[in-house]
Amino acid sequence: MKRRTTIITVAAGAALVAAAAVGTAVAAGALDDDEDQQPITGDALTKASAAALAYTGQGKVTETEVGDEDSYYEVEVTLDNGKQVDVQLDKSFHVVKGMPDSESESETDD
C-alpha cells in the first residue's frame, strides 16, 4: 500500500512540473510575439500603408503586421517629429483606431 501511495505522489508531482513548464513556455511566447509577426506584403502593403499615412497625415511606414491582436492589419508610422503611431486597420483597409506606440499613454480612437 505504501508503494502505491509513493507512485501516485511521484506521478502527480511529475504532472505538476510538466504543467508548470508548459505554462511558462506559453507565457514566454506570449510576451515575445515579435518573432511570430507576419509583415504585410504585396498589394495589401501598398493599401495599408496608404490608409495609415492618410490617417496620420505625415510620416513614414516603419513596421507592419498581419493578424495583430487589435485588428486585421497594424501599420506603425514614424511621424516627422520621431514619435510612432500604430494604426489599426480592418480587412478592407479602413482605420479601426490609431494610437501612439506602446511607449505613450494617450490614445486616439477613430
C-alpha positions in Angstrom: 0.0 0.0 0.0 2.8 2.4 0.8 4.4 1.7 -2.6 1.2 2.6 -4.4 0.9 5.9 -2.5 4.6 6.7 -3.4 3.9 6.0 -7.1 0.8 8.2 -7.1 2.6 11.0 -5.4 5.5 10.9 -7.8 3.2 10.8 -10.8 1.2 13.7 -9.5 4.4 15.7 -8.9 5.7 15.0 -12.4 2.3 16.1 -13.9 2.6 19.3 -11.9 6.1 20.0 -13.1 5.1 19.3 -16.7 2.1 21.7 -16.4 4.3 24.4 -15.0 6.8 24.0 -17.8 4.1 24.3 -20.4 2.6 27.4 -18.7 6.0 29.0 -18.6 6.6 28.3 -22.3 3.2 29.7 -23.3 3.8 32.8 -21.2 7.2 33.4 -22.7 5.8 33.0 -26.2 3.0 35.5 -25.5 5.5 38.1 -24.2 7.8 37.7 -27.2 5.4 37.9 -30.0 7.8 39.8 -32.3 9.1 36.5 -33.7 5.6 35.4 -34.7 4.7 38.7 -36.5 3.9 38.4 -40.2 4.6 41.5 -42.2 2.1 42.8 -44.7 3.2 42.2 -48.3 2.3 42.9 -51.9 -0.8 44.9 -52.8 -2.1 44.7 -49.2 1.1 46.5 -48.1 0.5 49.3 -50.6 -3.1 49.8 -49.5 -2.4 49.5 -45.8 0.4 52.0 -46.0 -1.7 54.5 -47.9 -4.5 54.2 -45.4 -2.2 54.6 -42.4 -0.4 57.6 -43.9 -3.7 59.3 -44.9 -4.8 58.8 -41.2 -1.6 60.3 -39.7 -1.2 63.0 -42.4 2.6 62.6 -42.3 5.4 60.2 -41.6 7.0 57.0 -42.9 5.8 53.4 -42.5 8.3 51.7 -40.3 6.7 48.3 -39.5 3.6 46.3 -40.5 1.8 43.2 -39.2 -1.0 41.0 -40.4 -3.2 39.4 -37.8 -2.4 41.9 -35.0 -4.2 41.2 -31.7 -6.2 44.5 -32.0 -7.1 44.4 -35.7 -6.5 42.6 -39.0 -3.6 44.9 -40.0 -1.3 47.1 -38.0 0.8 49.7 -39.6 3.4 51.5 -37.5 4.1 55.0 -38.7 7.0 57.1 -37.5 6.0 60.8 -37.6 8.2 63.6 -38.7 8.8 64.5 -35.0 10.1 61.0 -34.3 7.0 59.7 -32.4 5.4 56.5 -33.5 1.7 55.8 -34.1 0.2 52.3 -34.5 -2.7 52.5 -37.0 -5.1 49.6 -36.8 -7.0 48.6 -40.0 -9.7 46.1 -40.8 -9.6 43.7 -43.8 -10.9 46.5 -46.1 -8.1 48.8 -45.0 -10.5 51.1 -43.0 -9.0 52.6 -39.9 -10.2 50.9 -36.7 -8.1 53.1 -34.4 -4.8 54.8 -34.2 -2.8 55.2 -31.1 0.7 56.3 -30.0 3.0 53.3 -29.9 3.1 51.4 -26.5 5.6 53.9 -25.1 2.9 56.6 -24.9 -0.1 56.5 -22.6 -2.7 58.5 -24.6 -5.0 57.0 -27.2 -6.9 58.4 -30.2 -9.9 56.4 -31.3 -11.3 56.9 -34.8 
